[in-house]
Amino acid sequence: MAFWVAPNIEYYEIDPPRNPARAPWARPSPDVQNFSYRDYGNRVGFWRMLDAMKRCNMRGSVSLNVAVCEHHPEVIAACAENGWEFYSHGTYNTRYLMGMTEAQERAVIQDSIDTIKKHTGQKLDGWLAPALTYTDRTMDLVAEMGLTYVCDLFHDDQPGPVKVKQGRLTSIPYSLEMNDTIVYNVNLVSPRRYADILKRQFDRLYAEGEKSGTVMCIPLHPYLIGQPYRMAAFEEALSYITGHDKVWLATGREIAHHFNTHYHAEFAAAAQTVGEAA
C-alpha cells in the first residue's frame, strides 16, 4: 500500500471578488466568524498537526493555496524544513476556476508554478482545484503546463491515467470519505469515530493491497483536525497506520512518479483496448 497525507493549507479572503456561480461565505460580508475559524488553522491548528505527523514520521503533501506563501511564510518554511511536498490548490480558496476564460485559468496555473518555485524551490507536480471547482479545460491545461498528477477525481483506490490532449497526467487517489471536512462538518462524527473510520479504511485497503497495490489518502484541514480535542484520536490512527510493514509512506509526487514510470503506459493501453471493444 502507498499511504499519503494531504494537509490542505488554505487562505480564505474575508471579502473576495464575487463569483456569480458560487458565494464564498454563508453569511453577509464581512463574515468574521467563518474567516477567523479558518484563520485558526494557520495560526494554531497547523502546528499541532505538524507535531503529530512528525511524531509518526509522516511527511505531508501540501494542498496549497499559494497565497499562503505571502500571508504565512512561517507555515511554508516549517513544511519545507520537514521535507513536505507542495502542490497547488489554486491561489485562494475563495477564488474559483468556474467561469474563467482559458487565459485566466492559465494565469492561475502559471502563478502556482512560479510561486511554489520561488518560495520552496520545488517544481509543481500536482493539482487540486480550489474548492474543487474546475472547467472542461482544467485537466488538459495542467498537463500541457507540465504537471503530472491531479487529485480531483474520486473514482478509484489505485492511480490511473487521465486522457489529455498532450502531456502525461495521472489521477492519484485522494478521498472525500476520509476528508476531515466531510467527516466533521457534513457527517458530524466524533473524533473517536473518525479514528475508527481511518483504521477500518486502512485495514481493508492493506488487505486488498496484497494482491494489487492500493493507495490511501487522508486529506486534512488544520482548522478542523488541529482542534485540541481531536488530536489524540487522529494521532492514534496515524500511528496505527504508519506502524505497519509494507506501507510506503509517500508523497503525492512520489506515487505519481512511480506510477508514471512503471504503469502509466500499460494502464493507458488497457483503457484504450476496453474503449475500442465497447
Backbone as CSV, one residue per row, in Angstrom:
resi,resn,N_x,N_y,N_z,CA_x,CA_y,CA_z,C_x,C_y,C_z
1,MET,0.835,-1.195,0.000,0.000,0.000,0.000,0.872,1.248,0.000
2,ALA,0.452,2.231,-0.792,1.038,3.567,-0.703,0.107,4.429,0.146
3,PHE,0.680,5.103,1.120,-0.108,5.925,2.047,0.414,7.345,2.018
4,TRP,-0.507,8.311,1.853,-0.084,9.705,1.893,-1.099,10.553,2.650
5,VAL,-0.599,11.638,3.215,-1.421,12.569,3.974,-1.361,13.923,3.271
6,ALA,-2.533,14.508,3.053,-2.639,15.727,2.252,-3.257,16.863,3.061
7,PRO,-2.460,17.594,3.850,-2.991,18.764,4.549,-3.337,19.875,3.562
8,ASN,-4.558,20.349,3.634,-4.984,21.494,2.838,-4.654,22.769,3.611
9,ILE,-3.604,23.449,3.186,-3.191,24.679,3.854,-3.697,25.829,2.992
10,GLU,-4.691,26.517,3.526,-5.518,27.391,2.695,-5.563,28.810,3.251
11,TYR,-5.982,29.719,2.368,-6.259,31.083,2.804,-7.592,31.511,2.208
12,TYR,-8.483,31.950,3.075,-9.807,32.425,2.684,-9.840,33.942,2.842
13,GLU,-10.083,34.650,1.755,-10.181,36.112,1.838,-11.466,36.497,2.560
14,ILE,-11.382,37.534,3.349,-12.577,37.956,4.083,-13.581,38.652,3.166
15,ASP,-13.104,39.276,2.084,-14.010,39.946,1.144,-13.501,39.712,-0.279
16,PRO,-13.619,38.488,-0.788,-13.063,38.153,-2.095,-13.901,38.707,-3.238
17,PRO,-13.334,38.746,-4.440,-14.128,39.123,-5.614,-15.317,38.166,-5.766
18,ARG,-16.427,38.688,-6.202,-17.630,37.867,-6.314,-17.564,36.971,-7.548
19,ASN,-17.998,35.734,-7.374,-18.163,34.805,-8.481,-19.649,34.518,-8.605
20,PRO,-20.249,34.735,-9.790,-21.705,34.570,-9.905,-22.169,33.140,-9.696
21,ALA,-21.259,32.173,-9.800,-21.661,30.775,-9.680,-21.677,30.271,-8.245
22,ARG,-20.937,30.950,-7.358,-20.822,30.408,-6.001,-20.423,31.510,-5.037
23,ALA,-21.125,31.585,-3.906,-20.772,32.549,-2.869,-19.703,31.948,-1.962
24,PRO,-18.661,32.705,-1.620,-17.591,32.145,-0.797,-17.969,31.950,0.661
25,TRP,-18.905,32.753,1.156,-19.271,32.689,2.558,-20.770,32.488,2.720
26,ALA,-21.154,31.827,3.791,-22.568,31.584,4.061,-23.258,32.825,4.594
27,ARG,-22.496,33.719,5.225,-23.054,34.905,5.867,-22.655,36.151,5.085
28,PRO,-23.359,37.278,5.296,-23.003,38.513,4.586,-21.580,38.955,4.917
29,SER,-20.937,39.590,3.954,-19.574,40.105,4.146,-19.600,41.343,5.039
30,PRO,-18.662,41.462,5.971,-17.568,40.536,6.279,-18.020,39.416,7.220
31,ASP,-17.757,38.179,6.804,-18.126,37.025,7.614,-16.970,36.732,8.572
32,VAL,-16.901,37.504,9.626,-15.786,37.407,10.568,-15.756,36.038,11.238
33,GLN,-16.928,35.498,11.535,-16.973,34.207,12.233,-16.267,33.120,11.426
34,ASN,-16.650,32.955,10.167,-16.075,31.871,9.368,-14.642,32.169,8.936
35,PHE,-14.325,33.444,8.700,-12.947,33.789,8.369,-12.010,33.455,9.522
36,SER,-12.376,33.857,10.725,-11.493,33.641,11.869,-11.389,32.159,12.226
37,TYR,-12.468,31.404,11.988,-12.444,29.960,12.236,-11.373,29.301,11.366
38,ARG,-11.285,29.701,10.094,-10.278,29.142,9.200,-8.889,29.714,9.482
39,ASP,-8.842,30.954,9.904,-7.568,31.567,10.247,-6.907,30.849,11.422
40,TYR,-7.734,30.273,12.292,-7.226,29.490,13.414,-6.323,28.366,12.933
41,GLY,-6.655,27.784,11.784,-5.863,26.673,11.272,-4.428,27.049,10.995
42,ASN,-4.210,28.207,10.389,-2.856,28.637,10.063,-2.101,29.158,11.278
43,ARG,-2.808,29.692,12.252,-2.157,30.262,13.436,-1.867,29.205,14.506
44,VAL,-2.769,28.248,14.652,-2.694,27.334,15.795,-2.759,25.869,15.356
45,GLY,-3.811,25.515,14.636,-4.058,24.120,14.317,-2.950,23.460,13.521
46,PHE,-2.353,24.214,12.593,-1.288,23.653,11.765,-0.157,23.101,12.620
47,TRP,0.230,23.819,13.650,1.399,23.432,14.440,1.132,22.157,15.224
48,ARG,-0.086,21.983,15.702,-0.435,20.724,16.372,-0.391,19.561,15.380
49,MET,-0.956,19.781,14.203,-0.960,18.744,13.173,0.465,18.386,12.766
50,LEU,1.307,19.394,12.578,2.705,19.167,12.209,3.410,18.314,13.257
51,ASP,3.245,18.645,14.512,3.914,17.892,15.576,3.461,16.437,15.597
52,ALA,2.164,16.193,15.429,1.649,14.821,15.431,2.217,14.031,14.260
53,MET,2.278,14.660,13.095,2.803,13.965,11.918,4.297,13.690,12.072
54,LYS,5.036,14.609,12.673,6.464,14.381,12.911,6.680,13.211,13.860
55,ARG,5.849,13.110,14.892,5.992,12.009,15.836,5.733,10.658,15.166
56,CYS,4.952,10.655,14.105,4.655,9.421,13.374,5.527,9.266,12.131
57,ASN,6.527,10.141,11.990,7.455,10.082,10.844,6.725,10.153,9.503
58,MET,5.695,10.987,9.453,4.873,11.105,8.250,5.034,12.486,7.639
59,ARG,5.553,12.499,6.415,5.619,13.756,5.674,4.244,14.103,5.107
60,GLY,4.031,15.376,4.851,2.796,15.803,4.227,3.004,16.156,2.769
61,SER,1.908,16.094,2.013,1.850,16.630,0.650,0.850,17.770,0.715
62,VAL,1.340,18.996,0.675,0.512,20.149,0.994,-0.330,20.562,-0.204
63,SER,-1.629,20.499,-0.021,-2.575,21.066,-0.980,-2.660,22.559,-0.671
64,LEU,-1.922,23.350,-1.438,-1.594,24.721,-1.025,-2.331,25.784,-1.824
65,ASN,-3.083,26.628,-1.126,-3.450,27.919,-1.708,-2.188,28.759,-1.720
66,VAL,-1.649,29.028,-2.907,-0.289,29.569,-2.967,-0.167,30.955,-2.347
67,ALA,-1.272,31.661,-2.136,-1.212,32.952,-1.454,-0.741,32.818,-0.013
68,VAL,-0.821,31.603,0.548,-0.310,31.384,1.903,1.181,31.704,1.973
69,CYS,1.896,31.553,0.856,3.328,31.867,0.835,3.587,33.311,1.246
70,GLU,2.664,34.202,0.936,2.796,35.610,1.316,2.174,35.892,2.681
71,HIS,1.062,35.253,2.980,0.345,35.541,4.227,0.965,34.848,5.440
72,HIS,1.452,33.624,5.253,2.014,32.853,6.376,3.299,32.155,5.938
73,PRO,4.339,32.907,5.654,5.593,32.282,5.214,6.186,31.339,6.262
74,GLU,5.859,31.558,7.541,6.386,30.686,8.593,5.823,29.262,8.470
75,VAL,4.587,29.146,7.990,3.995,27.829,7.770,4.693,27.123,6.609
76,ILE,4.940,27.852,5.535,5.619,27.280,4.365,7.024,26.827,4.756
77,ALA,7.720,27.644,5.516,9.082,27.297,5.931,9.100,26.023,6.770
78,ALA,8.123,25.875,7.668,8.072,24.685,8.520,7.821,23.427,7.693
79,CYS,6.940,23.531,6.710,6.671,22.382,5.841,7.932,22.014,5.055
80,ALA,8.593,23.009,4.483,9.784,22.752,3.674,10.896,22.127,4.519
81,GLU,11.064,22.624,5.738,12.115,22.106,6.616,11.914,20.627,6.953
82,ASN,10.669,20.172,6.889,10.372,18.779,7.224,10.204,17.897,5.986
83,GLY,10.619,18.406,4.834,10.630,17.593,3.627,9.275,17.352,3.005
84,TRP,8.319,18.246,3.256,6.985,18.083,2.704,6.939,18.541,1.250
85,GLU,6.044,17.920,0.494,5.787,18.343,-0.883,4.745,19.462,-0.896
86,PHE,4.831,20.314,-1.924,3.806,21.330,-2.154,3.172,21.096,-3.519
87,TYR,1.853,20.979,-3.550,1.154,21.010,-4.839,0.058,22.062,-4.761
88,SER,-0.540,22.392,-5.892,-1.399,23.579,-5.939,-2.859,23.270,-5.650
89,HIS,-3.430,24.140,-4.839,-4.873,24.168,-4.582,-5.407,25.545,-4.984
90,GLY,-4.797,26.111,-6.048,-5.197,27.435,-6.507,-4.552,28.549,-5.702
91,THR,-4.996,29.751,-5.935,-4.414,30.927,-5.288,-5.025,31.150,-3.913
92,TYR,-6.326,31.319,-3.866,-7.093,31.416,-2.625,-8.223,30.388,-2.699
93,ASN,-8.720,29.958,-1.549,-9.852,29.034,-1.577,-11.174,29.763,-1.728
94,THR,-11.093,31.055,-1.959,-12.288,31.853,-2.215,-12.302,32.382,-3.647
95,ARG,-11.427,31.837,-4.512,-11.417,32.207,-5.935,-11.510,30.929,-6.751
96,TYR,-12.545,30.839,-7.553,-12.910,29.590,-8.195,-12.578,29.622,-9.683
97,LEU,-12.301,28.438,-10.241,-11.999,28.345,-11.668,-13.245,28.474,-12.522
98,MET,-14.382,28.077,-12.014,-15.612,28.130,-12.798,-15.858,29.543,-13.325
99,GLY,-16.163,29.630,-14.624,-16.437,30.917,-15.241,-15.215,31.622,-15.788
100,MET,-14.012,31.077,-15.556,-12.797,31.719,-16.066,-12.641,31.477,-17.561
101,THR,-11.994,32.410,-18.225,-11.569,32.182,-19.596,-10.336,31.286,-19.580
102,GLU,-9.952,30.784,-20.755,-8.758,29.955,-20.818,-7.527,30.741,-20.382
103,ALA,-7.438,31.997,-20.798,-6.281,32.819,-20.425,-6.219,33.023,-18.913
104,GLN,-7.356,33.247,-18.281,-7.385,33.436,-16.833,-6.988,32.160,-16.103
105,GLU,-7.476,31.018,-16.586,-7.141,29.758,-15.939,-5.656,29.435,-16.105
106,ARG,-5.115,29.699,-17.292,-3.676,29.513,-17.494,-2.874,30.381,-16.531
107,ALA,-3.343,31.597,-16.309,-2.626,32.514,-15.425,-2.612,31.992,-13.987
108,VAL,-3.713,31.389,-13.539,-3.769,30.821,-12.195,-2.775,29.664,-12.064
109,ILE,-2.743,28.793,-13.062,-1.819,27.652,-13.026,-0.377,28.136,-13.058
110,GLN,-0.090,29.116,-13.919,1.276,29.629,-14.013,1.705,30.308,-12.729
111,ASP,0.786,31.023,-12.100,1.100,31.662,-10.817,1.446,30.618,-9.765
112,SER,0.731,29.491,-9.772,1.048,28.413,-8.834,2.434,27.851,-9.095
113,ILE,2.750,27.611,-10.362,4.075,27.099,-10.732,5.163,28.045,-10.241
114,ASP,4.993,29.335,-10.531,6.017,30.327,-10.213,6.144,30.557,-8.708
115,THR,5.008,30.626,-8.013,5.028,30.934,-6.579,5.639,29.792,-5.780
116,ILE,5.261,28.561,-6.083,5.824,27.418,-5.359,7.313,27.298,-5.635
117,LYS,7.729,27.542,-6.862,9.160,27.514,-7.181,9.909,28.602,-6.421
118,LYS,9.358,29.794,-6.384,10.015,30.927,-5.733,10.176,30.710,-4.237
119,HIS,9.153,30.208,-3.584,9.152,30.138,-2.119,9.654,28.821,-1.558
120,THR,9.674,27.761,-2.378,10.083,26.453,-1.858,11.191,25.804,-2.671
121,GLY,11.424,26.281,-3.879,12.401,25.664,-4.761,11.899,24.407,-5.442
122,GLN,10.650,24.020,-5.183,10.112,22.791,-5.755,9.435,23.031,-7.095
123,LYS,9.517,22.023,-7.958,8.711,22.013,-9.173,7.294,21.604,-8.798
124,LEU,6.327,22.273,-9.367,4.929,21.916,-9.128,4.562,20.692,-9.964
125,ASP,4.090,19.642,-9.297,3.684,18.426,-9.998,2.199,18.118,-9.875
126,GLY,1.565,18.548,-8.780,0.191,18.125,-8.525,-0.807,19.259,-8.515
127,TRP,-2.079,18.899,-8.697,-3.151,19.888,-8.776,-4.402,19.365,-8.094
128,LEU,-4.992,20.195,-7.253,-6.331,20.002,-6.713,-7.029,21.344,-6.858
129,ALA,-8.062,21.401,-7.653,-8.684,22.686,-7.978,-9.209,23.379,-6.716
130,PRO,-9.087,24.707,-6.644,-9.548,25.429,-5.457,-11.038,25.203,-5.212
131,ALA,-11.340,24.756,-3.982,-12.716,24.449,-3.586,-13.359,23.438,-4.528
132,LEU,-12.525,22.594,-5.165,-12.979,21.565,-6.103,-13.825,22.165,-7.230
133,THR,-13.358,23.273,-7.786,-14.017,23.904,-8.930,-13.079,23.819,-10.122
134,TYR,-13.607,23.503,-11.282,-12.778,23.357,-12.461,-13.627,23.648,-13.692
135,THR,-12.960,23.679,-14.832,-13.638,23.852,-16.113,-13.400,22.601,-16.950
136,ASP,-13.986,22.555,-18.147,-13.744,21.408,-19.019,-12.359,21.441,-19.645
137,ARG,-11.573,22.513,-19.355,-10.199,22.617,-19.868,-9.156,22.251,-18.825
138,THR,-9.522,22.165,-17.558,-8.539,22.118,-16.480,-7.528,20.987,-16.641
139,MET,-8.001,19.769,-16.879,-7.090,18.631,-16.968,-6.105,18.799,-18.125
140,ASP,-6.608,19.254,-19.276,-5.724,19.470,-20.424,-4.689,20.550,-20.127
141,LEU,-5.099,21.612,-19.451,-4.174,22.719,-19.194,-3.078,22.336,-18.214
142,VAL,-3.433,21.666,-17.124,-2.388,21.330,-16.148,-1.381,20.350,-16.745
143,ALA,-1.854,19.435,-17.601,-0.932,18.501,-18.253,-0.040,19.238,-19.249
144,GLU,-0.632,20.099,-20.041,0.136,20.860,-21.021,1.209,21.716,-20.359
145,MET,0.925,22.212,-19.155,1.838,23.119,-18.479,2.826,22.393,-17.571
146,GLY,2.896,21.068,-17.702,3.976,20.320,-17.080,3.667,19.633,-15.774
147,LEU,2.429,19.683,-15.292,2.080,18.965,-14.068,1.867,17.494,-14.395
148,THR,2.004,16.629,-13.400,1.969,15.192,-13.661,0.821,14.454,-12.970
149,TYR,0.162,15.089,-11.981,-0.942,14.374,-11.346,-2.015,15.336,-10.855
150,VAL,-3.227,14.788,-10.734,-4.370,15.531,-10.208,-5.037,14.710,-9.113
151,CYS,-5.744,15.419,-8.229,-6.436,14.768,-7.106,-7.950,14.966,-7.178
152,ASP,-8.444,15.506,-8.278,-9.839,15.917,-8.369,-10.801,14.798,-8.737
153,LEU,-10.289,13.621,-9.049,-11.138,12.510,-9.467,-11.197,11.482,-8.339
154,PHE,-12.390,11.086,-7.962,-12.567,10.235,-6.780,-13.082,8.857,-7.185
155,HIS,-12.522,8.317,-8.276,-13.130,7.168,-8.924,-12.422,5.843,-8.674
156,ASP,-11.343,5.801,-7.852,-10.620,4.542,-7.713,-9.743,4.571,-6.467
157,ASP,-9.271,3.385,-6.080,-8.306,3.245,-4.988,-6.903,2.981,-5.514
158,GLN,-6.735,3.102,-6.832,-5.430,2.994,-7.469,-5.230,4.201,-8.380
159,PRO,-3.979,4.555,-8.668,-3.738,5.601,-9.663,-4.234,5.145,-11.031
160,GLY,-4.477,6.105,-11.894,-4.895,5.782,-13.261,-4.582,6.918,-14.199
161,PRO,-4.390,6.609,-15.482,-4.086,7.651,-16.467,-5.315,8.515,-16.757
162,VAL,-5.065,9.793,-16.984,-6.119,10.721,-17.382,-5.895,11.080,-18.849
163,LYS,-6.913,10.947,-19.654,-6.789,11.248,-21.082,-6.732,12.758,-21.276
164,VAL,-5.620,13.238,-21.793,-5.425,14.667,-22.038,-4.878,14.861,-23.442
165,LYS,-4.962,16.105,-23.930,-4.556,16.392,-25.301,-3.053,16.269,-25.496
166,GLN,-2.285,16.647,-24.497,-0.842,16.483,-24.561,-0.277,16.354,-23.153
167,GLY,0.915,15.754,-23.055,1.498,15.509,-21.746,1.034,14.180,-21.190
168,ARG,1.444,13.892,-19.973,1.086,12.644,-19.280,0.546,13.024,-17.906
169,LEU,-0.681,12.647,-17.647,-1.345,13.047,-16.410,-1.942,11.815,-15.737
170,THR,-1.757,11.744,-14.423,-2.242,10.618,-13.632,-3.174,11.111,-12.537
171,SER,-4.233,10.376,-12.318,-5.126,10.617,-11.188,-4.616,9.828,-9.988
172,ILE,-4.335,10.524,-8.889,-3.888,9.896,-7.647,-5.071,9.850,-6.674
173,PRO,-5.352,8.683,-6.085,-6.472,8.616,-5.145,-6.342,9.612,-3.996
174,TYR,-7.282,10.502,-3.923,-7.499,11.437,-2.833,-8.695,10.835,-2.076
175,SER,-9.428,11.545,-1.302,-10.603,10.945,-0.666,-11.525,12.019,-0.117
176,LEU,-12.792,11.882,-0.419,-13.795,12.685,0.275,-14.257,11.983,1.550
177,GLU,-14.335,10.657,1.510,-14.806,9.901,2.674,-13.884,10.058,3.876
178,MET,-12.561,10.137,3.640,-11.594,10.270,4.729,-11.281,11.725,5.045
179,ASN,-11.825,12.632,4.283,-11.549,14.060,4.410,-12.180,14.609,5.696
180,ASP,-11.386,15.279,6.523,-11.928,15.745,7.802,-13.052,16.764,7.630
181,THR,-13.110,17.475,6.497,-14.225,18.389,6.259,-15.538,17.617,6.159
182,ILE,-15.533,16.538,5.389,-16.746,15.735,5.244,-17.076,15.033,6.557
183,VAL,-16.050,14.478,7.192,-16.264,13.720,8.426,-16.832,14.604,9.535
184,TYR,-16.224,15.771,9.729,-16.629,16.607,10.854,-17.758,17.586,10.519
185,ASN,-17.712,18.212,9.353,-18.693,19.254,9.043,-19.942,18.743,8.355
186,VAL,-19.853,17.591,7.693,-21.012,17.051,6.984,-21.603,15.863,7.749
187,ASN,-20.765,14.871,8.036,-21.265,13.666,8.710,-21.345,13.809,10.223
188,LEU,-20.692,14.829,10.761,-20.815,15.191,12.178,-20.429,14.045,13.121
189,VAL,-19.324,13.384,12.797,-18.901,12.269,13.644,-17.980,12.780,14.755
190,SER,-17.738,11.936,15.734,-16.854,12.261,16.845,-15.406,11.984,16.459
191,PRO,-14.440,12.585,17.142,-13.037,12.257,16.876,-12.737,10.769,17.025
192,ARG,-13.277,10.134,18.042,-13.030,8.712,18.231,-13.562,7.900,17.067
193,ARG,-14.721,8.278,16.563,-15.293,7.588,15.411,-14.438,7.831,14.162
194,TYR,-13.905,9.028,14.012,-13.035,9.316,12.874,-11.800,8.412,12.903
195,ALA,-11.194,8.248,14.068,-10.045,7.358,14.186,-10.419,5.938,13.773
196,ASP,-11.590,5.490,14.168,-12.047,4.149,13.801,-12.258,4.038,12.292
197,ILE,-12.822,5.080,11.681,-13.023,5.097,10.228,-11.685,4.985,9.504
198,LEU,-10.691,5.750,9.940,-9.384,5.710,9.303,-8.760,4.322,9.420
199,LYS,-8.861,3.714,10.579,-8.288,2.372,10.766,-8.997,1.338,9.896
200,ARG,-10.308,1.413,9.814,-11.063,0.453,9.002,-10.752,0.636,7.511
201,GLN,-10.624,1.866,7.073,-10.243,2.128,5.687,-8.872,1.519,5.396
202,PHE,-7.940,1.757,6.312,-6.600,1.211,6.140,-6.615,-0.309,6.109
203,ASP,-7.294,-0.941,7.055,-7.282,-2.393,7.148,-7.777,-3.041,5.857
204,ARG,-8.835,-2.512,5.288,-9.381,-3.082,4.058,-8.428,-2.891,2.886
205,LEU,-7.911,-1.669,2.715,-7.007,-1.407,1.590,-5.682,-2.139,1.753
206,TYR,-5.231,-2.289,2.983,-3.985,-3.023,3.252,-4.136,-4.495,2.856
207,ALA,-5.285,-5.077,3.198,-5.529,-6.474,2.842,-5.642,-6.636,1.329
208,GLU,-6.373,-5.753,0.674,-6.522,-5.841,-0.776,-5.205,-5.569,-1.488
209,GLY,-4.357,-4.782,-0.864,-3.084,-4.429,-1.479,-2.116,-5.589,-1.596
210,GLU,-2.369,-6.678,-0.900,-1.504,-7.856,-1.019,-1.514,-8.406,-2.441
211,LYS,-2.643,-8.262,-3.132,-2.779,-8.793,-4.490,-2.652,-7.709,-5.545
212,SER,-3.024,-6.506,-5.220,-2.984,-5.427,-6.204,-2.822,-4.119,-5.445
213,GLY,-1.712,-3.438,-5.671,-1.356,-2.275,-4.866,-2.466,-1.251,-4.749
214,THR,-2.652,-0.724,-3.546,-3.698,0.259,-3.279,-3.075,1.548,-2.739
215,VAL,-3.881,2.590,-2.733,-3.455,3.895,-2.224,-4.486,4.389,-1.221
216,MET,-4.001,4.862,-0.087,-4.878,5.503,0.897,-4.383,6.920,1.137
217,CYS,-5.338,7.838,1.154,-5.032,9.247,1.417,-5.893,9.759,2.562
218,ILE,-5.289,10.564,3.440,-6.056,11.292,4.455,-5.922,12.784,4.158
219,PRO,-6.957,13.423,3.611,-6.944,14.873,3.427,-7.337,15.571,4.732
220,LEU,-6.571,16.576,5.100,-6.781,17.260,6.374,-6.904,18.763,6.176
221,HIS,-7.498,19.420,7.159,-7.587,20.878,7.207,-7.195,21.302,8.621
222,PRO,-6.144,22.072,8.774,-5.649,22.383,10.118,-6.671,23.037,11.042
223,TYR,-7.623,23.779,10.486,-8.615,24.424,11.355,-9.597,23.403,11.925
224,LEU,-9.640,22.204,11.322,-10.511,21.141,11.829,-9.735,20.117,12.639
225,ILE,-8.776,19.445,12.001,-8.038,18.402,12.704,-7.187,18.982,13.827
226,GLY,-6.816,20.268,13.717,-5.948,20.899,14.704,-6.647,21.385,15.956
227,GLN,-7.946,21.138,16.080,-8.637,21.477,17.330,-8.121,20.563,18.450
228,PRO,-7.892,21.108,19.643,-7.234,20.323,20.694,-7.867,18.961,20.969
229,TYR,-9.194,18.901,21.030,-9.843,17.651,21.438,-9.828,16.592,20.337
230,ARG,-9.436,16.959,19.119,-9.416,15.999,18.013,-8.037,15.367,17.794
231,MET,-7.017,15.890,18.416,-5.657,15.490,18.064,-5.302,14.087,18.519
232,ALA,-5.694,13.707,19.714,-5.280,12.406,20.245,-5.796,11.265,19.380
233,ALA,-7.048,11.335,18.969,-7.626,10.265,18.155,-6.967,10.216,16.788
234,PHE,-6.695,11.386,16.200,-6.024,11.415,14.903,-4.631,10.799,15.001
235,GLU,-3.874,11.198,16.011,-2.512,10.671,16.141,-2.532,9.174,16.415
236,GLU,-3.502,8.703,17.149,-3.625,7.271,17.383,-3.807,6.520,16.064
237,ALA,-4.699,7.022,15.200,-4.939,6.369,13.906,-3.705,6.459,13.017
238,LEU,-3.039,7.612,13.014,-1.856,7.776,12.178,-0.734,6.856,12.637
239,SER,-0.559,6.733,13.935,0.452,5.838,14.481,0.152,4.389,14.122
240,TYR,-1.118,4.021,14.158,-1.534,2.663,13.789,-1.170,2.356,12.344
241,ILE,-1.466,3.280,11.440,-1.214,3.061,10.013,0.286,3.015,9.733
242,THR,1.015,3.991,10.246,2.449,4.069,9.944,3.258,2.988,10.642
243,GLY,2.651,2.307,11.605,3.352,1.253,12.320,3.334,-0.093,11.622
244,HIS,2.634,-0.209,10.492,2.559,-1.470,9.763,3.714,-1.613,8.770
245,ASP,4.114,-2.852,8.542,5.065,-3.157,7.478,4.364,-3.075,6.125
246,LYS,5.159,-3.000,5.072,4.657,-2.998,3.696,3.710,-1.846,3.422
247,VAL,3.948,-0.733,4.110,3.240,0.509,3.826,4.275,1.534,3.388
248,TRP,4.117,2.042,2.211,5.025,3.057,1.676,4.516,4.420,2.121
249,LEU,5.256,5.077,3.016,4.888,6.409,3.498,5.381,7.415,2.464
250,ALA,4.503,7.815,1.582,4.889,8.516,0.362,4.313,9.924,0.321
251,THR,4.711,10.653,-0.703,4.068,11.911,-1.065,3.296,11.690,-2.358
252,GLY,2.423,12.626,-2.676,1.685,12.521,-3.923,2.605,12.473,-5.127
253,ARG,3.629,13.297,-5.113,4.591,13.322,-6.218,5.275,11.971,-6.382
254,GLU,5.675,11.351,-5.278,6.364,10.067,-5.347,5.464,8.972,-5.913
255,ILE,4.209,8.963,-5.499,3.272,7.969,-6.022,3.067,8.181,-7.517
256,ALA,2.867,9.432,-7.917,2.656,9.732,-9.333,3.873,9.356,-10.168
257,HIS,5.056,9.678,-9.674,6.278,9.367,-10.417,6.430,7.855,-10.588
258,HIS,6.173,7.103,-9.517,6.301,5.645,-9.598,5.306,5.083,-10.611
259,PHE,4.074,5.553,-10.548,3.059,5.059,-11.483,3.392,5.465,-12.916
260,ASN,3.788,6.695,-13.114,4.096,7.159,-14.472,5.274,6.405,-15.070
261,THR,6.246,6.064,-14.243,7.434,5.364,-14.727,7.157,3.905,-15.047
262,HIS,6.344,3.245,-14.216,6.211,1.789,-14.321,4.878,1.290,-14.867
263,TYR,3.819,2.081,-14.770,2.498,1.529,-15.070,1.635,2.368,-16.011
264,HIS,1.954,3.636,-16.195,1.056,4.525,-16.945,0.771,3.995,-18.340
265,ALA,1.825,3.622,-19.078,1.646,3.168,-20.458,0.790,1.908,-20.514
266,GLU,1.027,0.987,-19.586,0.260,-0.263,-19.559,-1.211,-0.005,-19.271
267,PHE,-1.483,0.848,-18.278,-2.871,1.166,-17.932,-3.563,1.888,-19.081
268,ALA,-2.862,2.840,-19.701,-3.446,3.599,-20.795,-3.773,2.697,-21.980
269,ALA,-2.883,1.755,-22.277,-3.122,0.821,-23.379,-4.329,-0.059,-23.083
270,ALA,-4.438,-0.527,-21.835,-5.575,-1.361,-21.459,-6.884,-0.588,-21.568
271,ALA,-6.871,0.671,-21.140,-8.065,1.505,-21.232,-8.449,1.731,-22.693
272,GLN,-7.472,1.922,-23.540,-7.724,2.105,-24.962,-8.363,0.850,-25.554
273,THR,-7.873,-0.316,-25.166,-8.412,-1.579,-25.665,-9.864,-1.765,-25.233
274,VAL,-10.143,-1.469,-23.971,-11.513,-1.583,-23.471,-12.429,-0.615,-24.203
275,GLY,-11.933,0.613,-24.429,-12.729,1.608,-25.135,-13.062,1.175,-26.556
276,GLU,-12.096,0.594,-27.247,-12.324,0.144,-28.608,-13.302,-1.034,-28.646
277,ALA,-13.212,-1.924,-27.657,-14.113,-3.064,-27.593,-15.548,-2.634,-27.342
278,ALA,-15.681,-1.565,-26.530,-17.029,-1.075,-26.231,-17.668,-0.410,-27.439
